[in-house]
């Protein structure tokens, strides 16, 4: 059990009398109100002092530290850590623990098998997420909820969890697992934290110029990418998953599938220091106009989509070719047995055995569905077809199918 806790990091000055703004690194900033003895850790030196006059300014806690009486003295403390002795830390309710007491303990599954070691706590908009470092360098993410955390015993050095299918394991199931077993694709998860030079394992810091949130530092991101690149026969494209990127499309997936190796860079917090991206990233990709807590889920989407286009991954060779978006249209409606269900029947054309008519019906339905649900794709498809060379008979056939798709469904 650790003897001192980091409770915050000094983010800047506040006023002219030496007060400092502190980014609280505890789950309840109100605890700063009862602080007395604290330690300032700056540039390798630890100084004991007292805290007073606690109040709040936005996301920061503002306090006065004894001996820091003007703005110049306070400015020198930017980035310093504030620590308290264990005996001065507020007593937690039963079943709750300070994060430093959890770092490094073994994380076991329900059967007592070691999954890895407790590495970090990721704050989200809902519940916290525990990051577990595995021996192979990959990382497991486990929600800090009762359904997953069965037992926590830091004094005995372990935590027992019910291990659900998380980010990494989600890519080791079903079609992708079979593809990996057959060595059609390989997947390696790299923990950027393993490449930090910070003694506390931190990979983030405050942004220059101010602003909300933390930023992933350039050094660990660059070193992690470089370490992966050195294991490859030739430099790989580095795809940074970011809301600021180009929208991920099936066409982009097909382009990625041509690569022998692909590095997916997942950001956290407010993103990644631009200097690392300038040196590492070759592609900036977004999965949509919304914000997630990290890049892992977008990376899973890219991995799944691209893997389906690798020869041999899908059992049916036509599956990837007929999926939605592969020809620029949404996929046509599909039906299976029984022929009638809840009063709804399978379209007669699909039971006719006339493959040419079935093909025309499917194209007409794809056109109709795309026009109704994705008019942007529909317009792009028509523009593409207008420039596609066709024989007179093929053009007449396409025009007939197009007219059929515009008829109202009876």
Sine and cosine of phi, psi and omega as CSV:
sin_phi,cos_phi,sin_psi,cos_psi,sin_omega,cos_omega
0.00,0.00,0.73,-0.68,-0.05,-1.00
-0.95,0.31,0.44,-0.90,-0.04,-1.00
-1.00,-0.06,-0.38,0.92,0.02,-1.00
-0.71,-0.70,0.49,-0.87,0.01,-1.00
-0.88,-0.47,0.62,-0.78,0.19,-0.98
-0.99,0.14,0.86,-0.52,-0.03,-1.00
-0.95,-0.31,-0.17,0.98,0.01,-1.00
-0.01,-1.00,0.18,-0.98,0.03,-1.00
-0.80,-0.60,0.73,-0.68,-0.01,-1.00
-0.95,0.30,0.85,-0.52,-0.10,-0.99
-0.98,-0.20,-0.23,0.97,-0.01,-1.00
0.24,-0.97,-0.12,-0.99,-0.02,-1.00
-1.00,-0.10,0.28,-0.96,0.05,-1.00
-0.59,-0.81,0.96,-0.30,-0.03,-1.00
0.99,0.17,-0.16,-0.99,-0.11,-0.99
-0.96,-0.28,0.00,1.00,-0.08,-1.00
-0.98,-0.19,0.27,0.96,0.10,-1.00
1.00,-0.04,0.05,1.00,0.06,-1.00
-0.92,0.39,0.46,-0.89,-0.04,-1.00
-0.82,-0.58,0.49,-0.87,0.12,-0.99
-1.00,-0.06,0.73,-0.69,-0.06,-1.00
-0.85,-0.52,0.76,-0.65,0.14,-0.99
-1.00,0.07,0.94,-0.35,-0.10,-1.00
-0.94,0.35,0.74,-0.67,0.04,-1.00
-0.91,-0.41,0.60,0.80,0.11,-0.99
-0.76,-0.65,0.31,-0.95,-0.11,-0.99
-0.97,0.22,-0.19,0.98,-0.02,-1.00
-0.68,-0.73,1.00,-0.05,-0.02,-1.00
-0.86,0.51,-0.33,0.94,0.02,-1.00
-0.86,0.51,-0.34,0.94,0.00,-1.00
-0.90,0.43,-0.35,0.93,0.03,-1.00
-0.90,0.44,-0.38,0.92,-0.04,-1.00
-0.91,0.40,-0.45,0.89,-0.05,-1.00
-0.98,-0.21,0.10,0.99,-0.01,-1.00
-0.93,0.38,0.62,-0.78,0.13,-0.99
-0.79,-0.61,-0.98,0.21,-0.01,-1.00
-0.99,0.12,0.81,-0.59,0.05,-1.00
-0.70,-0.71,0.23,-0.97,0.03,-1.00
-0.83,-0.55,0.72,-0.70,0.05,-1.00
-0.98,-0.19,0.86,-0.51,0.04,-1.00
-0.95,-0.32,0.95,-0.31,-0.07,-1.00
-0.65,-0.76,0.79,-0.62,0.03,-1.00
0.80,0.60,0.66,0.75,0.07,-1.00
0.99,0.15,-0.04,1.00,-0.02,-1.00
-0.94,-0.34,0.68,-0.74,0.00,-1.00
-0.93,-0.37,0.82,-0.57,-0.04,-1.00
-0.86,-0.52,0.76,-0.66,0.02,-1.00
-1.00,0.08,0.69,-0.72,0.00,-1.00
-0.42,-0.91,-0.09,-1.00,0.04,-1.00
-0.84,-0.54,0.50,-0.87,0.00,-1.00
-0.93,-0.36,0.57,-0.82,0.02,-1.00
-0.43,-0.90,0.07,-1.00,0.09,-1.00
0.79,0.61,0.77,0.64,0.00,-1.00
-0.96,0.26,0.71,-0.70,0.16,-0.99
-0.44,-0.90,-0.02,-1.00,-0.13,-0.99
-0.83,-0.56,0.61,-0.79,0.05,-1.00
-0.70,-0.71,0.99,-0.11,-0.06,-1.00
0.90,0.43,-0.81,-0.59,-0.03,-1.00
-1.00,0.09,-0.05,1.00,-0.07,-1.00
-0.97,-0.23,0.42,-0.91,0.19,-0.98
-0.99,-0.16,0.73,-0.68,0.03,-1.00
-0.95,-0.32,0.79,-0.61,0.01,-1.00
-0.66,-0.76,0.29,-0.96,0.13,-0.99
-0.95,-0.32,0.74,-0.68,0.02,-1.00
-0.95,-0.31,0.79,-0.61,-0.02,-1.00
-0.83,0.55,0.74,-0.68,0.01,-1.00
1.00,-0.09,-0.20,0.98,0.04,-1.00
-0.95,-0.31,0.99,-0.14,-0.20,-0.98
-0.93,-0.38,-0.01,1.00,0.04,-1.00
-0.53,-0.85,0.18,-0.98,-0.08,-1.00
-0.90,0.44,-0.59,0.81,-0.03,-1.00
-0.90,0.43,-0.68,0.74,0.02,-1.00
-0.91,0.41,-0.63,0.78,0.00,-1.00
-0.92,0.39,-0.59,0.81,-0.04,-1.00
-0.89,0.45,-0.51,0.86,0.00,-1.00
-0.93,0.36,-0.26,0.97,-0.04,-1.00
-1.00,-0.05,0.07,1.00,-0.01,-1.00
-0.83,0.56,0.81,-0.59,0.00,-1.00
1.00,0.00,-0.14,0.99,0.00,-1.00
-0.95,0.33,0.49,-0.87,0.03,-1.00
-1.00,-0.09,0.56,-0.83,0.12,-0.99
-0.96,-0.29,0.77,-0.63,-0.02,-1.00
-0.83,-0.55,0.39,-0.92,0.12,-0.99
-0.74,-0.67,0.46,-0.89,0.10,-1.00
-0.94,0.35,0.48,-0.88,0.01,-1.00
-0.83,0.56,-0.68,0.74,-0.05,-1.00
-0.92,0.39,-0.34,0.94,0.03,-1.00
-1.00,-0.04,-0.17,0.99,0.00,-1.00
-0.97,0.24,0.62,-0.79,0.02,-1.00
-0.85,0.52,0.63,-0.78,0.03,-1.00
-0.96,0.30,0.77,-0.64,-0.04,-1.00
-1.00,0.04,0.44,-0.90,0.08,-1.00
-0.88,0.48,0.37,-0.93,0.00,-1.00
-0.85,0.52,0.71,-0.71,0.00,-1.00
1.00,-0.01,-0.05,1.00,0.06,-1.00
-0.91,-0.41,0.54,-0.84,-0.12,-0.99
-0.66,-0.75,0.44,-0.90,0.12,-0.99
-0.97,0.26,0.61,-0.79,-0.06,-1.00
-0.82,0.57,-0.69,0.72,0.00,-1.00
-0.85,0.53,-0.45,0.90,0.03,-1.00
-0.96,0.27,-0.29,0.96,-0.01,-1.00
-1.00,-0.08,-0.47,0.88,-0.03,-1.00
-0.85,0.52,0.82,-0.57,0.07,-1.00
1.00,-0.08,-0.17,0.99,0.01,-1.00
-0.97,0.25,0.39,-0.92,0.02,-1.00
-0.96,0.29,0.64,-0.77,0.10,-1.00
-0.94,-0.33,0.88,-0.48,-0.10,-1.00
-0.93,-0.38,0.47,-0.88,0.10,-1.00
-1.00,0.09,-0.10,-0.99,-0.07,-1.00
-0.88,0.48,-0.45,0.89,-0.03,-1.00
-1.00,-0.07,0.09,1.00,0.01,-1.00
1.00,0.04,0.08,1.00,0.03,-1.00
-0.98,0.20,0.71,-0.70,-0.03,-1.00
-0.96,0.29,0.81,-0.58,0.04,-1.00
-1.00,-0.05,-0.49,0.87,-0.04,-1.00
0.30,-0.95,-0.31,-0.95,0.02,-1.00
-0.87,-0.49,0.54,-0.84,-0.01,-1.00
-0.91,0.41,0.84,-0.55,-0.11,-0.99
-0.92,-0.39,-0.57,0.82,-0.13,-0.99
-0.19,-0.98,0.25,-0.97,0.12,-0.99
-0.88,-0.47,0.82,-0.57,0.01,-1.00
-0.98,-0.20,0.86,-0.52,0.02,-1.00
-0.99,0.17,0.74,-0.67,0.07,-1.00
-0.81,-0.58,0.01,-1.00,0.03,-1.00
-0.95,0.32,-0.29,0.96,0.00,-1.00
-0.91,-0.41,-0.92,-0.40,0.04,-1.00
-0.99,0.12,0.36,-0.93,0.11,-0.99
-0.94,0.35,0.32,-0.95,0.06,-1.00
-0.80,-0.60,0.75,-0.66,0.02,-1.00
-1.00,0.00,0.77,-0.63,0.07,-1.00
-0.99,-0.11,0.82,-0.57,-0.04,-1.00
-0.90,-0.43,0.84,-0.54,0.00,-1.00
-1.00,0.05,0.80,-0.61,0.00,-1.00
-0.99,-0.13,0.31,-0.95,-0.06,-1.00
-0.90,0.44,-0.46,0.89,-0.03,-1.00
-1.00,0.08,0.13,0.99,0.04,-1.00
1.00,-0.03,-0.15,0.99,0.02,-1.00
-0.99,0.13,0.06,-1.00,-0.08,-1.00
-0.72,-0.69,0.67,-0.74,0.10,-0.99
-0.96,-0.27,0.63,-0.78,0.04,-1.00
-0.90,-0.43,0.85,-0.52,-0.08,-1.00
-0.82,-0.57,0.83,-0.55,0.02,-1.00
-0.88,0.48,0.69,-0.72,0.01,-1.00
-1.00,0.09,0.92,0.39,0.01,-1.00
-0.80,-0.61,0.35,-0.94,-0.10,-1.00
-0.85,0.53,-0.56,0.83,-0.04,-1.00
-0.91,0.42,-0.39,0.92,-0.06,-1.00
-0.96,-0.28,-0.58,0.81,-0.06,-1.00
-1.00,-0.08,0.97,-0.24,-0.08,-1.00
-1.00,0.09,-0.60,0.80,-0.09,-1.00
-0.36,-0.93,0.72,-0.70,0.03,-1.00
-0.82,-0.57,0.88,-0.48,-0.04,-1.00
-0.72,-0.69,0.95,0.31,-0.03,-1.00
-0.89,0.46,-0.51,0.86,0.03,-1.00
-0.92,0.40,-0.38,0.92,0.06,-1.00
-0.97,-0.24,-0.02,1.00,0.14,-0.99
0.99,0.10,0.41,0.91,0.01,-1.00
-0.47,-0.88,0.31,-0.95,0.13,-0.99
-0.72,-0.70,0.71,-0.71,0.00,-1.00
-0.94,-0.34,0.75,-0.66,-0.10,-0.99
-0.76,-0.65,0.42,-0.91,0.24,-0.97
-1.00,-0.02,0.91,-0.42,-0.17,-0.99
-1.00,-0.01,0.98,-0.21,0.05,-1.00
-0.99,0.17,0.11,-0.99,0.02,-1.00
-0.98,0.22,0.96,-0.27,-0.05,-1.00
-0.99,-0.16,-0.28,-0.96,-0.12,-0.99
-0.81,0.59,-0.81,0.59,-0.07,-1.00
-0.94,0.35,-0.72,0.69,-0.05,-1.00
-0.92,0.40,-0.43,0.90,0.05,-1.00
-0.90,0.44,-0.36,0.93,0.03,-1.00
-0.99,-0.11,0.08,1.00,0.03,-1.00
-0.89,-0.46,0.58,0.82,-0.01,-1.00
-0.76,-0.65,0.33,-0.94,0.15,-0.99
0.80,0.60,-0.75,-0.66,-0.12,-0.99
-0.87,0.49,-0.68,0.73,-0.04,-1.00
-0.92,0.40,-0.61,0.79,0.03,-1.00
-0.89,0.45,-0.70,0.71,0.01,-1.00
-0.89,0.45,-0.61,0.79,0.02,-1.00
-0.91,0.42,-0.62,0.79,0.03,-1.00
-0.94,0.34,-0.65,0.76,0.02,-1.00
-0.88,0.48,-0.52,0.85,0.00,-1.00
-1.00,-0.03,0.09,1.00,0.04,-1.00
0.88,0.48,0.48,0.88,0.09,-1.00
-0.98,0.20,-0.54,0.84,0.10,-1.00
-0.65,-0.76,0.41,-0.91,0.10,-0.99
-0.78,-0.63,0.47,-0.88,-0.03,-1.00
-0.69,-0.73,0.75,-0.66,0.08,-1.00
-0.76,-0.65,0.74,-0.67,0.04,-1.00
-0.97,-0.23,0.84,-0.54,-0.05,-1.00
-0.94,-0.34,0.78,-0.63,0.02,-1.00
-1.00,-0.03,0.93,-0.37,-0.03,-1.00
-0.86,0.51,-0.50,0.87,0.00,-1.00
-0.87,0.50,-0.45,0.90,0.01,-1.00
-0.92,0.38,-0.22,0.98,-0.08,-1.00
-0.94,-0.33,0.09,1.00,0.02,-1.00
-0.97,0.26,0.51,-0.86,0.07,-1.00
-0.99,-0.14,0.02,1.00,0.04,-1.00
-0.97,0.24,0.77,-0.64,-0.08,-1.00
-0.90,0.44,-0.37,0.93,0.01,-1.00
-1.00,-0.09,0.06,1.00,0.03,-1.00
0.98,0.20,0.25,0.97,-0.03,-1.00
-0.98,0.20,0.57,-0.82,0.04,-1.00
-0.85,-0.53,0.05,1.00,-0.07,-1.00
-0.83,-0.56,0.33,-0.94,0.05,-1.00
-0.38,-0.93,0.10,-0.99,0.00,-1.00
-0.95,0.30,0.40,-0.91,-0.01,-1.00
-1.00,0.04,0.64,-0.77,0.12,-0.99
-0.92,0.40,0.64,-0.77,0.00,-1.00
1.00,-0.01,-0.03,1.00,0.02,-1.00
0.99,0.14,-0.03,-1.00,-0.03,-1.00
0.88,-0.48,0.27,-0.96,-0.06,-1.00
-0.98,0.20,0.51,-0.86,0.14,-0.99
1.00,0.09,0.14,-0.99,-0.01,-1.00
-0.94,-0.33,0.31,-0.95,-0.05,-1.00
-0.80,-0.60,0.67,-0.74,0.08,-1.00
-0.94,0.35,0.75,-0.67,-0.07,-1.00
-0.96,0.27,0.40,-0.92,-0.07,-1.00
-0.93,0.36,-0.68,0.74,-0.14,-0.99
-0.84,0.54,-0.82,0.57,-0.03,-1.00
-0.92,0.40,-0.55,0.84,0.02,-1.00
-0.92,0.40,-0.74,0.68,-0.01,-1.00
-0.89,0.46,-0.72,0.69,-0.03,-1.00
-0.90,0.44,-0.62,0.79,0.02,-1.00
-0.90,0.43,-0.71,0.70,0.01,-1.00
-0.90,0.44,-0.68,0.73,0.00,-1.00
-0.89,0.45,-0.64,0.77,0.00,-1.00
-0.89,0.46,-0.64,0.77,0.02,-1.00
-0.94,0.35,-0.70,0.71,-0.03,-1.00
-0.85,0.52,-0.58,0.81,-0.04,-1.00
-0.93,0.37,-0.31,0.95,0.01,-1.00
-1.00,0.04,-0.11,0.99,-0.10,-1.00
-0.98,-0.20,0.41,-0.91,-0.01,-1.00
-0.94,0.33,-0.55,0.84,0.04,-1.00
-0.59,-0.80,0.40,-0.92,-0.04,-1.00
-0.83,0.56,0.69,-0.73,-0.01,-1.00
-0.98,-0.20,0.44,-0.90,0.12,-0.99
-0.93,0.38,0.65,-0.76,0.02,-1.00
-0.93,-0.36,0.92,-0.39,-0.06,-1.00
-0.99,-0.15,0.91,-0.41,0.02,-1.00
-1.00,-0.06,0.86,-0.50,0.00,-1.00
-0.99,0.11,0.91,-0.41,-0.11,-0.99
-0.45,-0.89,0.58,-0.82,0.08,-1.00
-0.88,0.47,-0.26,0.97,-0.03,-1.00
-1.00,0.04,0.01,1.00,-0.08,-1.00
-1.00,0.01,0.02,-1.00,0.10,-1.00
-0.94,0.33,0.56,-0.83,-0.03,-1.00
-0.91,0.41,0.77,-0.64,0.00,-1.00
-0.93,0.36,0.77,-0.63,-0.04,-1.00
-0.74,-0.67,0.20,-0.98,0.05,-1.00
-0.89,0.45,-0.58,0.81,0.04,-1.00
-0.89,0.45,-0.65,0.76,0.03,-1.00
-0.92,0.40,-0.63,0.78,0.03,-1.00
-0.87,0.49,-0.66,0.75,0.02,-1.00
-0.90,0.44,-0.59,0.81,0.04,-1.00
-0.92,0.40,-0.70,0.71,0.03,-1.00
-0.89,0.45,-0.57,0.82,-0.06,-1.00
-0.91,0.42,-0.30,0.95,0.02,-1.00
-0.98,0.21,-0.26,0.96,-0.05,-1.00
-0.98,0.19,0.59,-0.81,0.07,-1.00
-0.97,0.24,-0.50,0.86,0.05,-1.00
-0.64,-0.77,0.49,-0.87,-0.01,-1.00
-0.57,-0.82,0.77,-0.64,0.05,-1.00
-0.95,-0.30,0.83,-0.55,0.03,-1.00
-0.97,-0.25,0.87,-0.49,-0.06,-1.00
-0.98,-0.19,0.88,-0.47,-0.07,-1.00
-0.98,-0.21,0.86,-0.52,0.03,-1.00
-1.00,0.05,0.22,-0.98,0.08,-1.00
-0.59,-0.81,0.15,-0.99,0.06,-1.00
0.85,0.53,-0.78,-0.63,0.00,-1.00
-1.00,-0.02,0.09,1.00,0.00,-1.00
0.85,-0.53,-0.46,-0.89,-0.08,-1.00
-0.79,-0.61,0.61,-0.79,0.05,-1.00
-0.76,0.65,0.80,-0.61,-0.11,-0.99
-0.85,0.53,-0.49,0.87,-0.03,-1.00
-0.91,0.41,-0.59,0.81,0.06,-1.00
-0.93,0.37,-0.63,0.77,0.01,-1.00
-0.91,0.41,-0.61,0.79,0.03,-1.00
-0.86,0.51,-0.58,0.82,-0.07,-1.00
-1.00,-0.01,-0.43,0.90,-0.15,-0.99
-0.94,-0.33,-0.74,0.67,-0.21,-0.98
-0.97,0.25,0.70,-0.72,0.10,-1.00
-0.95,-0.30,-0.42,0.91,-0.04,-1.00
-0.68,-0.73,0.64,-0.77,0.06,-1.00
-0.89,-0.45,0.88,-0.48,-0.18,-0.98
-0.77,-0.64,0.69,-0.73,0.07,-1.00
-0.87,-0.50,0.60,-0.80,0.07,-1.00
-1.00,-0.08,-0.03,1.00,0.02,-1.00
0.29,-0.96,0.20,-0.98,-0.04,-1.00
-1.00,0.05,0.91,0.41,0.09,-1.00
-0.42,-0.91,0.24,-0.97,-0.11,-0.99
-0.92,-0.40,0.74,-0.67,0.08,-1.00
-0.93,-0.37,0.18,-0.98,-0.02,-1.00
-0.97,0.24,-0.28,0.96,-0.01,-1.00
-0.24,-0.97,0.06,-1.00,-0.06,-1.00
-1.00,-0.05,0.06,1.00,-0.08,-1.00
-0.92,0.39,-0.71,0.70,-0.01,-1.00
-0.91,0.42,-0.70,0.72,0.12,-0.99
-0.85,0.52,-0.61,0.79,0.02,-1.00
-0.89,0.45,-0.64,0.77,0.03,-1.00
-0.87,0.48,-0.64,0.76,0.01,-1.00
-0.90,0.44,-0.69,0.72,0.01,-1.00
-0.90,0.43,-0.71,0.71,-0.01,-1.00
-0.86,0.50,-0.73,0.69,-0.03,-1.00
-0.89,0.45,-0.72,0.70,-0.05,-1.00
-0.91,0.41,-0.71,0.70,-0.02,-1.00
-0.93,0.37,-0.65,0.76,-0.04,-1.00
-0.88,0.48,-0.57,0.82,-0.01,-1.00
-0.89,0.45,-0.36,0.93,-0.05,-1.00
-1.00,-0.08,-0.05,1.00,0.05,-1.00
-0.98,0.21,0.79,-0.61,-0.04,-1.00
-0.80,0.59,0.76,-0.65,0.05,-1.00
1.00,-0.08,-0.25,0.97,-0.05,-1.00
-0.94,0.35,-0.69,0.72,0.02,-1.00
-1.00,0.00,0.62,-0.78,-0.03,-1.00
-0.90,0.43,-0.67,0.74,-0.01,-1.00
-0.99,-0.11,0.88,-0.47,-0.06,-1.00
-0.86,0.50,-0.39,0.92,-0.03,-1.00
-1.00,0.06,-0.24,0.97,-0.14,-0.99
-0.83,0.56,-0.76,0.65,-0.04,-1.00
-0.91,0.41,-0.57,0.82,-0.05,-1.00
-0.95,0.31,-0.48,0.88,-0.07,-1.00
-0.98,-0.17,-0.07,1.00,0.04,-1.00
-0.89,0.46,0.34,-0.94,0.06,-1.00
-0.81,0.59,0.61,-0.80,0.05,-1.00
0.98,0.18,-0.26,0.97,-0.12,-0.99
-0.89,0.45,-0.56,0.83,0.06,-1.00
-0.94,-0.35,0.26,0.97,0.03,-1.00
1.00,-0.06,-0.04,1.00,0.01,-1.00
-0.86,-0.51,0.38,-0.93,0.14,-0.99
-0.95,0.31,0.44,-0.90,-0.07,-1.00
-0.95,0.32,0.54,-0.84,0.03,-1.00
-0.94,0.35,0.28,-0.96,0.04,-1.00
-0.90,0.43,0.55,-0.83,-0.01,-1.00
-0.84,-0.55,0.52,-0.85,-0.03,-1.00
-0.67,-0.74,0.47,-0.88,0.08,-1.00
-0.70,-0.71,-0.04,-1.00,0.01,-1.00
-0.94,0.33,0.51,-0.86,0.10,1.00
-0.99,0.12,0.20,-0.98,-0.02,-1.00
-0.91,0.40,-0.51,0.86,0.03,-1.00
-0.80,-0.60,0.72,-0.70,-0.01,-1.00
-0.51,-0.86,0.82,-0.57,-0.03,-1.00
0.80,0.60,0.61,0.79,0.02,-1.00
0.98,0.18,0.02,1.00,0.00,-1.00
-0.96,-0.27,0.72,-0.69,-0.07,-1.00
-0.93,-0.38,0.38,-0.93,0.08,-1.00
-0.95,0.31,0.70,-0.72,0.05,-1.00
-0.79,0.61,0.71,-0.70,-0.10,-1.00
-0.86,0.51,-0.53,0.85,-0.04,-1.00
-0.86,0.50,-0.54,0.84,-0.02,-1.00
-0.96,0.27,-0.26,0.97,0.01,-1.00
-0.99,-0.17,-0.04,1.00,-0.14,-0.99
-0.97,0.23,-0.45,0.89,-0.06,-1.00
0.99,0.13,0.01,1.00,0.02,-1.00
-1.00,0.02,0.99,-0.14,-0.13,-0.99
-0.90,0.44,-0.56,0.83,0.00,-1.00
-0.92,0.39,-0.69,0.72,0.02,-1.00
-0.93,0.38,-0.58,0.81,0.04,-1.00
-0.89,0.46,-0.69,0.73,0.00,-1.00
-0.88,0.47,-0.68,0.73,0.00,-1.00
-0.92,0.40,-0.64,0.77,0.02,-1.00
-0.89,0.46,-0.68,0.73,-0.01,-1.00
-0.90,0.44,-0.66,0.75,0.03,-1.00
-0.90,0.43,-0.68,0.74,0.02,-1.00
-0.88,0.48,-0.67,0.74,0.00,-1.00
-0.93,0.37,-0.60,0.80,0.06,-1.00
-0.89,0.45,-0.68,0.73,0.04,-1.00
-0.88,0.47,-0.71,0.70,-0.01,-1.00
-0.89,0.46,-0.72,0.69,-0.03,-1.00
-0.90,0.43,-0.66,0.75,-0.02,-1.00
-0.92,0.38,-0.65,0.76,0.01,-1.00
-0.88,0.47,-0.63,0.77,-0.05,-1.00
-0.97,0.23,-0.63,0.77,-0.15,-0.99
-0.98,-0.19,-0.51,0.86,-0.02,-1.00
-0.68,-0.74,0.96,0.28,-0.02,-1.00
-0.85,0.52,-0.44,0.90,0.03,-1.00
-0.91,0.41,-0.68,0.73,0.04,-1.00
-0.93,0.37,-0.61,0.80,-0.03,-1.00
-0.89,0.45,-0.71,0.70,0.00,-1.00
-0.90,0.44,-0.66,0.75,0.00,-1.00
-0.91,0.42,-0.62,0.79,0.01,-1.00
-0.91,0.41,-0.71,0.70,0.01,-1.00
-0.89,0.46,-0.62,0.78,0.03,-1.00
-0.90,0.43,-0.65,0.76,0.02,-1.00
-0.91,0.42,-0.68,0.73,-0.03,-1.00
-0.93,0.38,-0.50,0.87,0.00,-1.00
-0.93,0.38,-0.37,0.93,0.00,-1.00
-0.98,-0.20,0.00,1.00,-0.03,-1.00
-1.00,0.03,0.84,-0.55,0.02,-1.00
-0.88,0.47,0.74,-0.67,0.04,-1.00
-0.64,-0.77,0.52,-0.85,0.11,-0.99
-0.94,0.34,0.35,-0.94,0.01,-1.00
-0.82,0.57,-0.66,0.75,-0.02,-1.00
-0.93,0.37,-0.63,0.78,0.02,-1.00
-0.92,0.40,-0.60,0.80,0.02,-1.00
-0.92,0.40,-0.66,0.75,0.03,-1.00
-0.89,0.45,-0.65,0.76,0.01,-1.00
-0.90,0.45,-0.67,0.74,0.00,-1.00
-0.91,0.41,-0.66,0.75,0.01,-1.00
-0.89,0.45,-0.61,0.80,0.02,-1.00
-0.91,0.42,-0.67,0.74,0.01,-1.00
-0.92,0.40,-0.63,0.78,0.01,-1.00
-0.89,0.46,-0.67,0.74,0.03,-1.00
-0.91,0.42,-0.63,0.78,0.01,-1.00
-0.89,0.45,-0.57,0.82,-0.03,-1.00
-0.95,0.32,-0.36,0.93,-0.03,-1.00
-1.00,0.02,-0.15,0.99,0.04,-1.00
-0.96,0.27,0.60,-0.80,0.02,-1.00
-0.93,0.38,0.67,-0.74,0.02,-1.00
-0.95,0.31,0.80,-0.60,-0.03,-1.00
-0.96,0.28,0.00,0.00,0.00,0.00
